[in-house]
Amino acid sequence: MNRLDGVRSEAAILVGVILPDHQFEDDSLDELAGLARTAGSHVVGRITQRRQVPDAATYLGKGKVEELGQFAEANDADVILFDNDLSPGQTRNLESATGIKVLDRSELILDIFATRAQTNEARLAVELTQLEYSLPKLKRMWSHLSRIKNGIGMRGPGEKQLEVDRRLVEKKISDLRRELAVVQARKQRTVAARNSHRTVSLVGYTNAGKSTLMNRLTQAGVLAEDKLFATLDTRTRRWQLPGWGPVLLSDTVGFIRDLPHGLIASFKATLEEARQADLLLHVADASNPAALEQISAVYGVLEEIGIQEKDTLLVLNKIDGADRGVGVAALMARYPHAIRISARTGDGVGNLAHEVSDALSRPFIDVDVETDAGNGRLLAYLSRHGEVLSQRYQENRVTVHCRIPAADMARITQDDVTVRPHHLNQHLNNHGHQVAIGPAAALRPDLATPSNGHASGNGQSQ
């Protein structure tokens, strides 16, 4: 029994302890079965038990542990997969009682991430999280220590070897954190530099259809499988949004309930696209019986990474199969502003594009900016941060009609610049007073310095 191996091609028994605060009763162990299949194992049986509190030694009750051992032997199982997170002692006791490998939910998720990580960034994040999660469990992970019988706590050579192993792992963790910090800083700079286009990021529960939707909108050709965590690495493609123009659309890693906290932190660079996006599209699987719980779980992860206040549109996908779930009507009653689509058939995608265009337009203002014709810095700033619709020259002055985020417009406060709403232009002469747009801002000599200009709010998803 080697716990360092994955679960690929292994016969697995699924185990779940249902506690009073459990919210996913409808799907029972179905999600865990999906994780097991994604990891490459095949399920040979399931066992569940309701408890008020987990058993401190084995999580399951004593009688259930005996039943589990007999069931595993009868079905020739290779691994036991728990839908709960276990302590090192609980895992050790369960393995001792059943004689086979035991993995908890977080370890299974990490195993899947390890097999699907393609980029250096993702591999660093997964390896770091695995080591951080495994560090407290070292006493049962190194099989060579089990052969050293030297009293309580394995004193002597075994103890020395354990300390050597622990120091090696701690050094590796430190090295990985340093490497990942460099990657994250580089990613932040790369994403922040994309200020010439509005950015939209797809977020949602794993297997909600984000990659299928991205392919539908951009013809990106990204991998779209009916598997949990089919996509780990963020992909960004150009989306020609009708009535707006080109925007950048990003497909991010899927979320799941009880996602290991260390994994979220390690994947900070991968989630940077979502953190800096102008708009989030929260894609939910309307056909899943646990759709409401999945939506809630995604909002929990968004809160954990600090972007729960970002403008968001809730997109109910897979409406062509929604009769199997809680039903579109029930979801729309809870989220009346949600957008219904089928990424597979294309139904509702046109309306989605219209809603995205409207959402991106909300923080924009339509203005005329009059300045000296030689003010190249301001003219470049308007072109970079907004959409220049027309320019009118009169002697040594120029009037630029543009659509620009209010937050970026608020930084233009030079004395020789006049700003007014475009629809009032015919009523104001060139000597009218400047119209205040957005919050007051101090005069900045570095007008060309980029500004995030992100609007925040709960949008239509609440």
Secondary structure in CASP SS format (residue, H / E / C, confidence):
PFRMAT SS
TARGET T0000
AUTHOR 0000-0000-0000
METHOD secondary structure of the structure
MODEL  1
M C 1.00
N C 1.00
R C 1.00
L C 1.00
D C 1.00
G C 1.00
V C 1.00
R C 1.00
S C 1.00
E C 1.00
A E 1.00
A E 1.00
I E 1.00
L E 1.00
V E 1.00
G E 1.00
V E 1.00
I E 1.00
L C 1.00
P C 1.00
D C 1.00
H C 1.00
Q C 1.00
F C 1.00
E C 1.00
D C 1.00
D C 1.00
S C 1.00
L C 1.00
D H 1.00
E H 1.00
L H 1.00
A H 1.00
G H 1.00
L H 1.00
A H 1.00
R H 1.00
T H 1.00
A H 1.00
G C 1.00
S C 1.00
H E 1.00
V E 1.00
V E 1.00
G E 1.00
R E 1.00
I E 1.00
T E 1.00
Q E 1.00
R E 1.00
R C 1.00
Q C 1.00
V C 1.00
P C 1.00
D E 1.00
A C 1.00
A C 1.00
T C 1.00
Y E 1.00
L C 1.00
G C 1.00
K H 1.00
G H 1.00
K H 1.00
V H 1.00
E H 1.00
E H 1.00
L H 1.00
G H 1.00
Q H 1.00
F H 1.00
A H 1.00
E H 1.00
A H 1.00
N C 1.00
D C 1.00
A C 1.00
D C 1.00
V E 1.00
I E 1.00
L E 1.00
F E 1.00
D C 1.00
N C 1.00
D C 1.00
L C 1.00
S C 1.00
P H 1.00
G H 1.00
Q H 1.00
T H 1.00
R H 1.00
N H 1.00
L H 1.00
E H 1.00
S H 1.00
A H 1.00
T H 1.00
G C 1.00
I C 1.00
K E 1.00
V E 1.00
L E 1.00
D C 1.00
R H 1.00
S H 1.00
E H 1.00
L H 1.00
I H 1.00
L H 1.00
D H 1.00
I H 1.00
F H 1.00
A H 1.00
T H 1.00
R H 1.00
A C 1.00
Q C 1.00
T C 1.00
N H 1.00
E H 1.00
A H 1.00
R H 1.00
L H 1.00
A H 1.00
V H 1.00
E H 1.00
L H 1.00
T H 1.00
Q H 1.00
L H 1.00
E H 1.00
Y H 1.00
S H 1.00
L H 1.00
P H 1.00
K H 1.00
L H 1.00
K H 1.00
R H 1.00
M H 1.00
W C 1.00
S H 1.00
H H 1.00
L H 1.00
S H 1.00
R H 1.00
I C 1.00
K C 1.00
N C 1.00
G C 1.00
I C 1.00
G C 1.00
M C 1.00
R C 1.00
G C 1.00
P H 1.00
G H 1.00
E H 1.00
K H 1.00
Q H 1.00
L H 1.00
E H 1.00
V H 1.00
D H 1.00
R H 1.00
R H 1.00
L H 1.00
V H 1.00
E H 1.00
K H 1.00
K H 1.00
I H 1.00
S H 1.00
D H 1.00
L H 1.00
R H 1.00
R H 1.00
E H 1.00
L H 1.00
A H 1.00
V H 1.00
V H 1.00
Q H 1.00
A H 1.00
R H 1.00
K H 1.00
Q H 1.00
R H 1.00
T H 1.00
V H 1.00
A H 1.00
A C 1.00
R C 1.00
N C 1.00
S C 1.00
H C 1.00
R C 1.00
T E 1.00
V E 1.00
S E 1.00
L E 1.00
V E 1.00
G E 1.00
Y E 1.00
T C 1.00
N C 1.00
A C 1.00
G C 1.00
K H 1.00
S H 1.00
T H 1.00
L H 1.00
M H 1.00
N H 1.00
R H 1.00
L H 1.00
T H 1.00
Q C 1.00
A C 1.00
G C 1.00
V C 1.00
L C 1.00
A C 1.00
E C 1.00
D C 1.00
K C 1.00
L C 1.00
F C 1.00
A C 1.00
T C 1.00
L C 1.00
D C 1.00
T C 1.00
R E 1.00
T E 1.00
R E 1.00
R E 1.00
W E 1.00
Q E 1.00
L E 1.00
P C 1.00
G C 1.00
W C 1.00
G E 1.00
P E 1.00
V E 1.00
L E 1.00
L E 1.00
S E 1.00
D E 1.00
T C 1.00
V C 1.00
G C 1.00
F E 1.00
I C 1.00
R C 1.00
D C 1.00
L C 1.00
P C 1.00
H H 1.00
G H 1.00
L H 1.00
I H 1.00
A H 1.00
S H 1.00
F C 1.00
K C 1.00
A C 1.00
T C 1.00
L C 1.00
E H 1.00
E H 1.00
A H 1.00
R H 1.00
Q H 1.00
A C 1.00
D C 1.00
L E 1.00
L E 1.00
L E 1.00
H E 1.00
V E 1.00
A E 1.00
D E 1.00
A C 1.00
S C 1.00
N C 1.00
P C 1.00
A C 1.00
A H 1.00
L H 1.00
E H 1.00
Q H 1.00
I H 1.00
S H 1.00
A H 1.00
V H 1.00
Y H 1.00
G H 1.00
V H 1.00
L H 1.00
E H 1.00
E H 1.00
I C 1.00
G C 1.00
I C 1.00
Q C 1.00
E C 1.00
K E 1.00
D C 1.00
T E 1.00
L E 1.00
L E 1.00
V E 1.00
L E 1.00
N E 1.00
K C 1.00
I H 1.00
D H 1.00
G H 1.00
A H 1.00
D H 1.00
R H 1.00
G C 1.00
V C 1.00
G C 1.00
V H 1.00
A H 1.00
A H 1.00
L H 1.00
M H 1.00
A H 1.00
R H 1.00
Y C 1.00
P C 1.00
H C 1.00
A C 1.00
I E 1.00
R E 1.00
I C 1.00
S C 1.00
A C 1.00
R C 1.00
T C 1.00
G C 1.00
D C 1.00
G C 1.00
V H 1.00
G H 1.00
N H 1.00
L H 1.00
A H 1.00
H H 1.00
E H 1.00
V H 1.00
S H 1.00
D H 1.00
A H 1.00
L H 1.00
S H 1.00
R C 1.00
P C 1.00
F E 1.00
I E 1.00
D E 1.00
V E 1.00
D E 1.00
V E 1.00
E E 1.00
T E 1.00
D E 1.00
A C 1.00
G C 1.00
N C 1.00
G H 1.00
R H 1.00
L H 1.00
L H 1.00
A H 1.00
Y H 1.00
L H 1.00
S H 1.00
R H 1.00
H H 1.00
G C 1.00
E E 1.00
V E 1.00
L E 1.00
S E 1.00
Q E 1.00
R E 1.00
Y E 1.00
Q E 1.00
E C 1.00
N C 1.00
R E 1.00
V E 1.00
T E 1.00
V E 1.00
H E 1.00
C E 1.00
R E 1.00
I E 1.00
P E 1.00
A H 1.00
A H 1.00
D H 1.00
M H 1.00
A C 1.00
R C 1.00
I C 1.00
T C 1.00
Q C 1.00
D C 1.00
D C 1.00
V C 1.00
T E 1.00
V E 1.00
R E 1.00
P E 1.00
H H 1.00
H H 1.00
L H 1.00
N H 1.00
Q H 1.00
H H 1.00
L C 1.00
N C 1.00
N C 1.00
H C 1.00
G C 1.00
H C 1.00
Q C 1.00
V C 1.00
A C 1.00
I C 1.00
G C 1.00
P C 1.00
A C 1.00
A C 1.00
A C 1.00
L C 1.00
R C 1.00
P C 1.00
D C 1.00
L C 1.00
A C 1.00
T C 1.00
P C 1.00
S C 1.00
N C 1.00
G C 1.00
H C 1.00
A C 1.00
S E 1.00
G C 1.00
N C 1.00
G C 1.00
Q C 1.00
S C 1.00
Q C 1.00
END
